[in-house]
Amino acid sequence: MRLFLAVAVLMLAFIAYTEAQEETTEQTFAKFGEQMTEMGKDLAEKAKTTFENINNSEFAVTSRNWFTQQLEKLKNRVQEISQ
């Protein structure tokens, strides 16, 4: 993942450098900032989607249910012992 991000940043820097010959430095930095912002938004959206998919996966749901059941059993046993 880090390698992918590093390559993407280098490509954006290279694109900004080649376009800098036609634009002013201020315009280049503005465009580069916009590209980085867009890339960050895309990455955040993909991370959010992936987290939701993992959280809603069958394994996660069954694991949560199992832990909930075990906790309820433990609570019942503690109540039985304390009575």
N, C-alpha and C positions, 0 to 999 in steps of 0.2 A: 504494500500500500504506500509506503514511504517512497519507494523507487518510482512508483507511478506518479505521485505528486511532484517529485523532483523533476522528472522528465517533463511533466506538464508545465511546470514553472519555467524550465529552461526553454521550452518551445515558445511559450508566451513571451519570454524575454527576447528570443531571437526574432520573433515576429515584430515585436516593438522596435527592435534595433533596425530591422530592414525598412520599416515604415517611417522611422525617424528621419530618414533622408528627405522625405517629402513633407513632413510635418514639423511643427515647432516642438521643442522639448516639453512644453506645458501640455500640448495636445497629446503627445505620446504618453506622458505619465497619466493623464486623465483617462485615456483609452485603456492603458494597462491596469489602472485601478478598477475600471469598470469590468474588465475581463476577469480580474481576480475576484471581484465581488460576485460575479455571475458563477464562477467556478466554485466559490465557497457556498453559495446558495444551492447549487446542484449537489455538491457533496453532502451538505446538511440534509437535503431532502432524501438522498439515497440512504444515508445513515439512519434517518428516522424511519423510512420504509422498511429497511432491514431489521431494525429493532422491533418494529411492530410485527413483522412476519415471524421473528423468533419468539416474541412474547406470546403470539397467538398460535404457535405451532402445537401440534398434538402432544409432543413430548413435554413441552412447558406446561400445558394444561393438565395433563395426567400427573405430572410431578407435583404441581401445586395442590391438586386434589388429594394426592397420597399424603403429602405433608399435613394438609388440613385434617385428614382423617386420623393420622397418627397423633396430632396435637389434641384432638377431641378425645381420643382413647386415653391419653395421658392425663388430661383434665379429669375424666371420669374416674380413673384409678386414684388420683390424688383425693378427690372428693370421697370416694369409698373408704380410703385409709383414714381420712380425717373425721369420719362419722363414728 
